[in-house]
Amino acid sequence: MTRFSGKVVIVTGGASGIGAASAARFASEGALVTVADMNEPADLPEGATFVRTDVTDEAQIAAMVEATVAKHGKLDCLVNNAGIGAAMPTEHLPLETWERVFAVNSRGVFLGCKVAIPHLEATRGNVVNVASISGIGGDYLMSAYNASKGAVVNFTRSLAMECAEIGVRVNAVCPGVIETPLAAGALATDDDREHWMERVPLHRPGQPADIAAAIAFLASDDASYITGHNLVVDGGITAHTGQPNFVRRWANRARTAQ
């Protein structure tokens, strides 16, 4: 497929995980990709450019966007993917940690959009933000992450309304548990993995390519009438009411009784 032939795309946090998979997906479909990250990727997609960027720094974001436009003459899509996590009780959460999580996860999205929107208006382009199902519900011990991703979810809605007036679409994806460096601790052992997969109706963790496919869809003309949407890609986790799986419990009882 060449849905993005000649299109210019920026992916922040593009050196690993969902960002790397997204950069590869866009490049495979013909896009000219800028990978923006603090760390240089081990492998760049063919034709892609790496720009070392701290997404919390407005000057660095501006320089990265301007370098992309100077090289390719335009910008068609911005994927705000850079993100970090934190897990600890709120009473023990240092203010510096709270602010750092918000700086990367929320401020970075705001700054990317602020700088990119004038260029996207020129191409009637679009933004895809990477939020999380943690932005639409609560998790144990993850108050900073939940709050920062919740900000991305509602910022996406608000910005979509604002940017519709200039022909720019703004959407987000909300991943569930995905096998990335960010989730490595949660899936570290077989027991940890089984504990997580009990809660995933599809019984597997997502892969970065699963999210990259959703991002590419939202960025493409196939989604030309979609804006302000937060697309959940979680294997079914958020479809669940939270009530126990009584069918599995009955089956286990029956096996035990045999």
Buried (B, 14 or more C-beta within 10 A) or exposed (E): EEBBEEBBBBBBBBBBBBBBBBBBBBBBBBBBBBBBBBEEBEEBBEEBBBBBBBBBBBEBBBBBBEBBBEEBEBBBBBBBBBBBBBBEEEEEBEEEBBEBBBBBBBBBBBBBBBBBBEBBBBBEBBBBBBBBBBBBBEEEBBBBBBBBBBBBBBBBBEBBEEBEEEEBBBBBBBBBBBBBEBBEEBBEEEEEBEEBBEBBEEEBBBBBBBBBBBBBBBBBEEBEEBBBBBBBBBBEBEEEEEEEEEEEEEEEEEEEEE
